[in-house]
Amino acid sequence: MALSYKLQLAYYIIIALTGLIGNTTTIIVFSQRRLRSLRSSFFLTCLAATDLVFIFILIIALLDELQAPVMTVPVCLLTIYFSHIASFLSSNFTLAYTTHRLIAVLFPIKVTTFLKQRTNRILAITLLIFACVFYSISFSVTTTKLRTNTTNIVHCEEDPDKPLLFPFLVLDTLFTFIIPFSSISIMNLTIVYKLQTKLTYKYKLSTASSTAPMISPSIKSSTNSSGQSMTDNIQISQLNNGNNNNIPSESHHLLRQQNRSFLCVRPTQRYKRINNNNRSSPYLPTQQHTPLYQQNASMHIRSTRCRGTASAKTTKMLLAASTVFLVFNLPYHLLLFCFLFIKKQPPWMLDAVNIARLWFFASFCVNFFVYAICGQRFRNEVVRLFCCSFIRRCFETNNQKRLQERQNSIYMSHRLLPISWSRLSHSN
């Protein structure tokens, strides 16, 4: 047995094991409640399931290489059929979540109206039905030959003499390679350009605010967490406290429209506060509600910034995943596209196709590592998942020992009984 053949078998085994563990973990993690709320989690789960199907096909081919009697006629036809479907769905699911992320970057306000879980399910079912119907043509272009007369093990390949094979491969290349890869490349460049534009704008805004002239030291030191100056806070506090005697009705209405985006208090609560303040003395404005408003405003702005930061991290993770997909799939599909129009292939091209095929197989197990490296939430959920199965038992035993020790201390001294029970209730 040649050394290259042994290395190839070892490579197939590593890809199969890594793909089984990684894709199964990815499906479990994205099905958790914490990551299910992500808009792209549905297509990432579908992509992991598609990669898992291709890994099973690779395992069947590996068993056939190890002389296991698995490649019968039905298995031969189904492996070619499902390999085409898996390759098509892998490209288009990657295109789907890249489209999701592009919409989220370009239209962050209307993203909830554009991207819904029902639309995702309809699109996924449509792609699956189209793939199952279209790639049924592979049954008519696949030929099988018996290896020996004593067994039903066959050689499996697509017959180049069939006239339907060439248009089938051309359409397959169009749906699997040309349309998805060109669209993903354009979308990735658009996302990178949009993110770079936002970063440049934020940098210019920060430099402009840092070089702005200061009115007084008190105003400089009275900037709150939401980025408002004390003059804005004074205007808003005047609106909340009902000081309508010093502000005309037109300016009062204008200030209410300007500061409506900063108000985080519900309308009913704000109405009650205005009525309560109107009952008090107009000459002695109460300032007891101003700290509460400032706290609510700062909490609202902080939550908005946290959502923006989480969305940016998700964008970077999905951008890295789609870029890795292009890197691992582009050489193999490009060489196959060249094979369609070159009748006489040079010998080096066959070797290049074999190397590109091995590189292409790695794309079905590499997504887990991309998510774990670039996605902090995914990495935390993976750690939590494995901690739940292995490490939590140790913590449970330690907690039980501590609880038993506390109960023993309770029974030993009645004087410490209320304190111990209170500690137990807080610890539980």
Secondary structure as UniProt FT lines:
FT   HELIX           3..30
FT   HELIX           33..36
FT   TURN            39..40
FT   HELIX           41..65
FT   TURN            66..67
FT   TURN            69..70
FT   HELIX           73..106
FT   HELIX           111..114
FT   HELIX           117..134
FT   HELIX           135..137
FT   HELIX           138..141
FT   STRAND          142..146
FT   STRAND          154..158
FT   TURN            160..161
FT   TURN            163..164
FT   HELIX           165..173
FT   HELIX           174..178
FT   HELIX           179..210
FT   HELIX           217..221
FT   TURN            225..226
FT   HELIX           230..241
FT   HELIX           249..258
FT   HELIX           260..262
FT   HELIX           267..279
FT   TURN            282..283
FT   HELIX           290..341
FT   HELIX           347..361
FT   HELIX           362..364
FT   HELIX           367..374
FT   HELIX           376..386
FT   HELIX           387..391
FT   HELIX           392..412
FT   TURN            415..416
FT   HELIX           417..427
//
